[in-house]
Amino acid sequence: MKYDKTILVTGGMGFIGSNFLNTYVLKYKNYFFINIDSLVEGSNVENILVNKASNYHFEKIDIRNKEILEKVFIEFNITDIIHFAAQSNVDDSIKNPTLFIETNINGTNNLLELALKYKINRFYQISTDEVFGSLEKNEKPFTTNSNLSPNNPYSASKAGAELLARSYNKTFGLNTIISRCSNNFGPNQRLQSLIPKFITYLIEGKKIPVYGNGENIRDWIYVFDHIEAVDLLFHKGISGSVYNIGANNEISNKDIVKILLKITNRDESYIENAPDRLGHDFRYAIDTSELFKDFGWKAKTNFEDGIKKTFEFYKK
Ligand SMILES: NC(=O)c1ccc[n+]([C@@H]2O[C@H](COP(=O)([O-])OP(=O)(O)OC[C@H]3O[C@@H](n4cnc5c(N)ncnc54)[C@H](O)[C@@H]3O)[C@@H](O)[C@H]2O)c1
């Protein structure tokens, strides 16, 4: 079959990439999807439910290895790239910053060089609201024009990666889209992340470790809303643009804990205080009004509904 697009999806065995593939491999039978992933800790081949689909193919490849990466471009006529792959855990980045520079910056540059060389139509860089740094309680949410002020090696490496993508657009005219999304939750997330960890600990009857005073605030989005926005921007976003994706759902860690205690019928004796993370950003919040103004898009899932579905997934 001749496909309309051959899309290289990096990091498709991880949390967000797998949900993207599980949804869009089925929706777009006219596209061929190649998932490349080096299967680092936290990824899981069982996240993929579409491995038998005729428009899906997986290769175990490390984006740091440009020579091997290039073979994919030679073998499959790649038309587009959606780049999810990254070292993604802030705590790991504090222990080993170099790995994050090698993966998130050098790995992204390898893909950008190959995207230029093989004249791909669109390069989509999946970025994060963490590139903006932290907000105080009363500050306005970050807009797409806010300064980038990353505070940890993970967010600094993601800022570097998206600035490289931007530079390939400005310097070489590469067709790029960058989106910065807020904190995702939902199925297939690694168990060391906050929501899966809290859910599984409570199910197992263990105390949940809450960093510091639990007042840190994140802007939570259900992963299926994020990938819907990625699909929209991949098709309709304007080359060279940066978009914010979020759900206007600011919740403190303390409040997440309260919701989870209620769902699991546990009481506050299941909370234990853990020493605060180094450089722990206090608050993230992003303004997503542009996405609504330009495309009429907003996130559909409210936090309570999303968290109940997420709980059911981890319970299983
Ligand atoms: N999780 C969030 O809340 C969130 C929010 C905004 C943006 N993001 C971004 O979304 C993307 C995906 O995040 P996630 O939460 O799914 O992370 P994840 O860690 O679950 O998935 C990342 C995937 O990348 C793969 N990978 C890592 N290093 C690689 C390498 N060298 N070569 C090939 N593959 C490699 C991993 O094996 C994994 O499957 C990342 O770019 C992240 O920065 C995540």
The ligand as a Tripos MOL2 file, in Angstrom:
@<TRIPOS>MOLECULE
LIG
   44    48     1     0     0
SMALL
NO_CHARGES

@<TRIPOS>ATOM
      1 N1          5.2810   13.4900   31.0910 N.am      1 LIG1
      2 C1          4.9660   14.7840   31.0630 C.2       1 LIG1
      3 O1          4.2360   15.2680   31.9300 O.2       1 LIG1
      4 C2          5.4670   15.6580   29.9440 C.ar      1 LIG1
      5 C3          4.9720   16.9570   29.8360 C.ar      1 LIG1
      6 C4          5.3950   17.7650   28.7880 C.ar      1 LIG1
      7 C5          6.3060   17.2720   27.8750 C.ar      1 LIG1
      8 N2          6.8020   16.0080   28.0170 N.ar      1 LIG1
      9 C6          7.7410   15.5300   27.0020 C.3       1 LIG1
     10 O2          7.0990   14.4860   26.3090 O.3       1 LIG1
     11 C7          8.0560   13.5360   25.8440 C.3       1 LIG1
     12 C8          7.6840   12.1530   26.3160 C.3       1 LIG1
     13 O3          7.6360   12.1490   27.7250 O.3       1 LIG1
     14 P1          7.1360   10.8940   28.5500 P.3       1 LIG1
     15 O4          6.5620   11.4040   29.8010 O.co2     1 LIG1
     16 O5          6.3560   10.0150   27.6670 O.co2     1 LIG1
     17 O6          8.5230   10.2180   28.8950 O.3       1 LIG1
     18 P2          8.9270    8.6720   28.9380 P.3       1 LIG1
     19 O7         10.2110    8.6520   29.6850 O.co2     1 LIG1
     20 O8          7.8130    7.8350   29.4110 O.co2     1 LIG1
     21 O9          9.2020    8.3270   27.4130 O.3       1 LIG1
     22 C9         10.3780    8.7070   26.7510 C.3       1 LIG1
     23 C10        10.7630    7.5940   25.8060 C.3       1 LIG1
     24 O10        11.9780    7.9950   25.1590 O.3       1 LIG1
     25 C11        12.8040    6.8450   25.0750 C.3       1 LIG1
     26 N3         14.2070    7.2740   24.9990 N.ar      1 LIG1
     27 C12        14.9510    7.8110   25.9970 C.ar      1 LIG1
     28 N4         16.2100    7.9920   25.5590 N.ar      1 LIG1
     29 C13        16.2490    7.5770   24.2700 C.ar      1 LIG1
     30 C14        17.2800    7.4950   23.2950 C.ar      1 LIG1
     31 N5         18.5190    7.8950   23.5490 N.pl3     1 LIG1
     32 N6         16.9720    6.9970   22.0680 N.ar      1 LIG1
     33 C15        15.7000    6.5650   21.7970 C.ar      1 LIG1
     34 N7         14.7080    6.5920   22.6940 N.ar      1 LIG1
     35 C16        14.9830    7.0890   23.9170 C.ar      1 LIG1
     36 C17        12.5230    6.0590   26.3290 C.3       1 LIG1
     37 O11        12.8990    4.6930   26.1880 O.3       1 LIG1
     38 C18        11.0290    6.2600   26.5020 C.3       1 LIG1
     39 O12        10.2900    5.2230   25.8860 O.3       1 LIG1
     40 C19         9.3970   14.0120   26.3750 C.3       1 LIG1
     41 O13        10.0500   14.7280   25.3540 O.3       1 LIG1
     42 C20         9.0360   14.9410   27.5200 C.3       1 LIG1
     43 O14        10.0140   15.9340   27.7030 O.3       1 LIG1
     44 C21         6.3950   15.1800   29.0330 C.ar      1 LIG1
@<TRIPOS>BOND
     1     1     2 1
     2     2     3 2
     3     2     4 1
     4     4     5 ar
     5     4    44 ar
     6     5     6 ar
     7     6     7 ar
     8     7     8 ar
     9     8     9 1
    10     8    44 ar
    11     9    10 1
    12     9    42 1
    13    10    11 1
    14    11    12 1
    15    11    40 1
    16    12    13 1
    17    13    14 1
    18    14    15 2
    19    14    16 1
    20    14    17 1
    21    17    18 1
    22    18    19 2
    23    18    20 1
    24    18    21 1
    25    21    22 1
    26    22    23 1
    27    23    24 1
    28    23    38 1
    29    24    25 1
    30    25    26 1
    31    25    36 1
    32    26    27 ar
    33    26    35 ar
    34    27    28 ar
    35    28    29 ar
    36    29    30 ar
    37    29    35 ar
    38    30    31 1
    39    30    32 ar
    40    32    33 ar
    41    33    34 ar
    42    34    35 ar
    43    36    37 1
    44    36    38 1
    45    38    39 1
    46    40    41 1
    47    40    42 1
    48    42    43 1
@<TRIPOS>SUBSTRUCTURE
     1 LIG1         1 GROUP 0 **** ****
